[in-house]
Amino acid sequence: MDHFKYKKGRLFAEGVAVEAIAAEIGTPVYIYSKATFVEHLQKIKRAYSAIDTTICYSVKACGNINLLRLMVAEGSGFDIVSGGELYRVLQAGGDPSKVVYAGVGKTDAEIIEALKAGIAYFNIESEAELENLIRLAAKHKSVSAGQPRAALRVNPDIEYKTHEFLTTGKKETKFGVDIERAQKVFADYGDTAEVKLCAIHVHLGTGGKKVDPYVEAVEKTLPLIHRLRSMGYTIEALDLGGGYGADYESETVPSAAEYAAGIVPLLKDKDLRLILEPGKSICANAGIMLMRLLYVKQGGTKTFAIVDAGMNDLIRPALYDAFHFIWPAEVAEEFVPGRRHKDLRLKGTQTVDVVGPICEGADFFAKDRPLPPVRRGDLIAVFTAGAYGFSMSSNYNARCRAPEVLVDGDRFSVIRKRETYEDLTSLER
Ligand SMILES: *Cc1c(COP(=O)(O)O)cnc(C)c1O
């Protein structure tokens, strides 16, 4: 579900024709739908309303402070992975007591910032990190906002079908500690005056399309929680991480309600707060990237559609071989796509590679993709680009990063300006 729809062959973001945005702001440009963002969050909230749940939106997926403000207004907390993200959240007016902080390589400076802010949980990835947190908490007690709390990230060793770069819940990853070792970590560090180790964190990865791994993760961690409690430790929360499916292709992933139907019954009457860290399931299809076709070119038997956006703007296809539905923003009625799908075949399409201008073979958005007839000057939309789109963009090839636009009903506003050449060199001495 999202609010990017064709009306009489023209693509609209909510009530705004995207060509109007391109005419005023230029291309490439990220366009977000406020209603889509908010509705996804609300759906998750409703799905888990039967149990005590805190939603911590994952900032790294799409972290413009205006979007974070929207999440704040809806009562959301935040999942952060760096000091920079904590800064963003605080700038947006986020409540630090609803912030969870994950990451295998937190620096001392970042930990101290989070101690001062008074975040909800440090999600601890190793014994060495916990030791360091205890040391820093003791040293900076006078500036800390109360006794810091920590959640131990455990590795339930669950098969989670996704790209190999995107799985984080297997034993052989750098994330978390094995479930067998968790008890020992509590025995060694569960009872210090400096840090309250009182929650369990699991994050399986991202890009999965099934409910079962989450059910399995709960089923594997509940016995651990039970054991720890019977040993006298307080375990107040289970953080189930993120990675819930997003609709890259129409209706191919479970809905928030379907995830909840698997998870909620297991946690009822367990006196355990549930924390969720959804990223892309909230923002992926709340955004598109709009670009302009520069040239159509033949190369051997292939047709290339060369566009004005590159892998620096959206790196997911190059990095993960990720699928994005791509379609012109204005099409004849017979080419209005009924659904977004890899195998969408409409009569009269041609097969093209959609590529960017960057000097790298990996600079592509789609290969051998059916597209309606297109020509120079056409606007082309990359759908479901809200997650890990702008947030992973760079200045490679000295390209100015694209602006971000937020649509609300029939109005739009620029929430991040297009970078300028001056921006590119402004920090260089
Ligand atoms: C990236 C990340 C998330 C969000 O993942 P999505 O797939 O965007 O939902 C949540 N928690 C942690 C710890 C992460 O690293």
The ligand as an SDF file (V2000), in Angstrom:
LIG
                    3D

 15 15  0  0  0  0  0  0  0  0999 V2000
   19.0860   -1.7510    9.9980 C   0  0  0  0  0  0  0  0  0  0  0  0
   18.5280   -2.1670   11.2720 C   0  0  0  0  0  0  0  0  0  0  0  0
   17.1330   -2.1490   11.4760 C   0  0  0  0  0  0  0  0  0  0  0  0
   16.1320   -1.8260   10.4040 C   0  0  0  0  0  0  0  0  0  0  0  0
   16.0690   -2.7970    9.4070 O   0  0  0  0  0  0  0  0  0  0  0  0
   14.8950   -2.7420    8.3090 P   0  0  0  0  0  0  0  0  0  0  0  0
   15.1890   -3.8820    7.4090 O   0  0  0  0  0  0  0  0  0  0  0  0
   15.0360   -1.4380    7.6050 O   0  0  0  0  0  0  0  0  0  0  0  0
   13.6180   -2.8710    9.0180 O   0  0  0  0  0  0  0  0  0  0  0  0
   16.6770   -2.4520   12.7370 C   0  0  0  0  0  0  0  0  0  0  0  0
   17.5240   -2.7670   13.7430 N   0  0  0  0  0  0  0  0  0  0  0  0
   18.8670   -2.8130   13.5820 C   0  0  0  0  0  0  0  0  0  0  0  0
   19.7400   -3.1730   14.7190 C   0  0  0  0  0  0  0  0  0  0  0  0
   19.4050   -2.5200   12.3380 C   0  0  0  0  0  0  0  0  0  0  0  0
   20.7320   -2.5820   12.1550 O   0  0  0  0  0  0  0  0  0  0  0  0
  1  2  1  0
  2  3  1  0
  2 14  2  0
  3  4  1  0
  3 10  2  0
  4  5  1  0
  5  6  1  0
  6  7  2  0
  6  8  1  0
  6  9  1  0
 10 11  1  0
 11 12  2  0
 12 13  1  0
 12 14  1  0
 14 15  1  0
M  END
$$$$
